[in-house]
Amino acid sequence: MAVPPAVAAPPRLPTPTPTSRPPRVAVIGAGLAGLSCAKYLSDAGFEATVYESRNVLGGKVAAWKDADGDWYETGLHIFFGAYPNMLQLFKELDIEDRLQWKQHSMIFNMKQTEQELQPGPDGKISTEPKYSRFDFPEWLPAPLNGIVAILRNNDMLTWPEKVRFAIGLLPAIIFGQKYVEECDNLSWTEWLQKQGIPKRVNDEVFLAMSKALNFIGPDDISTTVILTALNRFLQEKNGSKMAFLDGSPTERLCKPMVQHIEQRGGKVHMEKPLKKIELNEDGSVKQLIIRGVGADTADEVVTADAYVSAMPVDIFKLMLPPEWRKYESFAGLEKLVGVPVINLHLWFDCKLTDVDHLLFSRSPLLSVYADMSNTCREYENADRSMLELVLAPADKYIGRSEEEIVEVTMRELERLFPQHIGRLAARPAKLVKYHVVKTARSVYKTTKGLQGSRPTQKTPIGNFFLAGDYTLQMYLASMEGAVLSGKLAATEIVKAVETAMSKGEGAAAAFR
Ligand SMILES: Cc1cc2nc3c(=O)[nH]c(=O)nc-3n(C[C@H](O)[C@H](O)[C@H](O)COP(=O)(O)OP(=O)(O)OC[C@H]3O[C@@H](n4cnc5c(N)ncnc54)[C@H](O)[C@@H]3O)c2cc1C
């Protein structure tokens, strides 16, 4: 598959290095950003040690196996053709075959009319779900494949609406990413109004897209987020092509990253939460205090040549030493706040659908969902469905009990699968079991005007760097953004050592 080039990996350090041993870097957090940073540092000849607070790898892609051997995950995760750094990583780890690419389409649930949901003469509802597809022809280059996909779909948008929308998009196409970044001062709804695009376009398409991208609605989301996604999807032939991982992200993606790091002399320590960042008099990092987990375990002191926070922004803010608050690049952090989201897994006693793809529910309660028994090799089941569904926006539900959340979701499924779910369903499906994973603070909420608050990977502190999807990179809050941020942090660290070496100085000078 043709994919645009990834950002170059940092070069390997020349030998001998400025210290008699490889420079040591302590990375805090074993999500995708932390693991990516440690991976690229290991490749560059550093000794990278990762400290993760939990007993599971992956952060927001973490997954667990239940007593029956079934996996459940923090989130339903989709990989896109427009993820060059992630795809490059799969290649470097030699695990490309683990990505299960789907047909190049976007599939939306169609809303059923009241009449369609009426019971038949037998008193039962046997209405099948209706889908509307945007199919991207393989034989056309971008952006023609996207334009044809949009023009061929007549279920969701009328011709005048399509034309109005295409005209509205022209500035983004002509002026590119610069225009996209400038639009951060508008919410998506405000931008649509400004471009004179009918509100129905928002209700029909962008409510679903906005919820899928950041778990919030179009009145809240920054225009930069939607235009960045549209730009990638329209400008790259396979940009919107989707893949599912063939199993749990913890096992199938994070573990190979850990193996890669450890084979190159690094380490990944689990259940080692950062308690405090201690400073030297000049404000640089002196050491990390890692909290002892368990009754008889003492706190640990960790020292290294350089330090990377790859923790989520909400936790990093709590760990930020008060002495650093004066720096402008940390000041904006207060505005970055994780958004709540809930990921549900529902196992049924029969098959609900044979769709082997992601589905946009277009439901007020839910965002995207998939029948993982069709989409994912390790969860495959020819006779029973396992729906993985994202509930968003989740502010109203995050504090509710799992039973309540499942109940409202099942009520919503009566509309999505009327023939299987509900009192009058003609072919009733039984819910066998469920898992609900709540993330009270997930990715940062990408409301308007926040681009300037995102910190760069290089910080004003010479021996301290940042990685994480919230740090400044063009892929926003996503797996691609996390992997890229880790690579960019590693690149800054390598650059600092190279600069010191070019002046004949040691590692201590590199991180001053
Ligand atoms: C429901 C859901 C669905 C999603 N769907 C998609 C999708 O389809 N496509 C996509 O690209 N992205 C998706 N995302 C977003 C994606 O998962 C994240 O952008 C990405 O995984 C973030 O990685 P990260 O490394 O920046 O942060 P995190 O994954 O949050 O990693 C931070 C790590 O730091 C650890 N940590 C925290 N505190 C400490 C401490 N004190 N000491 C040590 N370690 C600590 C955490 O335990 C965690 O492991 C989704 C997210 C969710 C929640």
The ligand as a Gaussian input file, in Angstrom:
#p B3LYP/6-31G(d) Opt

LIG

0 1
 C      -11.862000       4.858000      23.676000
 C      -10.667000       5.293000      22.865000
 C      -10.658000       5.063000      21.489000
 C       -9.584000       5.512000      20.716000
 N       -9.587000       5.257000      19.378000
 C       -8.520000       5.620000      18.629000
 C       -8.455000       5.256000      17.267000
 O       -9.334000       4.592000      16.739000
 N       -7.350000       5.659000      16.548000
 C       -6.344000       6.385000      17.119000
 O       -5.359000       6.703000      16.433000
 N       -6.389000       6.729000      18.422000
 C       -7.437000       6.367000      19.190000
 N       -7.471000       6.690000      20.517000
 C       -6.422000       7.584000      21.061000
 C       -5.131000       6.834000      21.407000
 O       -5.417000       5.699000      22.189000
 C       -4.212000       7.764000      22.197000
 O       -4.046000       8.973000      21.476000
 C       -2.815000       7.183000      22.451000
 O       -2.860000       5.827000      22.810000
 C       -2.150000       7.998000      23.572000
 O       -0.858000       7.501000      23.846000
 P        0.112000       8.245000      24.872000
 O        1.303000       7.380000      25.005000
 O        0.284000       9.650000      24.460000
 O       -0.684000       8.312000      26.272000
 P       -1.173000       7.122000      27.204000
 O       -1.629000       5.985000      26.382000
 O       -2.160000       7.721000      28.143000
 O        0.120000       6.653000      27.989000
 C        0.559000       7.258000      29.178000
 C        1.184000       6.193000      30.082000
 O        1.705000       6.830000      31.259000
 C        1.412000       6.009000      32.377000
 N        1.484000       6.808000      33.601000
 C        0.571000       7.670000      34.101000
 N        0.991000       8.182000      35.268000
 C        2.204000       7.647000      35.525000
 C        3.137000       7.770000      36.585000
 N        2.907000       8.564000      37.649000
 N        4.300000       7.049000      36.533000
 C        4.562000       6.230000      35.486000
 N        3.688000       6.063000      34.447000
 C        2.535000       6.769000      34.461000
 C        0.019000       5.500000      32.060000
 O       -0.324000       4.382000      32.854000
 C        0.154000       5.167000      30.577000
 O        0.630000       3.880000      30.377000
 C       -8.513000       6.234000      21.322000
 C       -8.513000       6.434000      22.705000
 C       -9.562000       5.967000      23.475000
 C       -9.539000       6.182000      24.972000

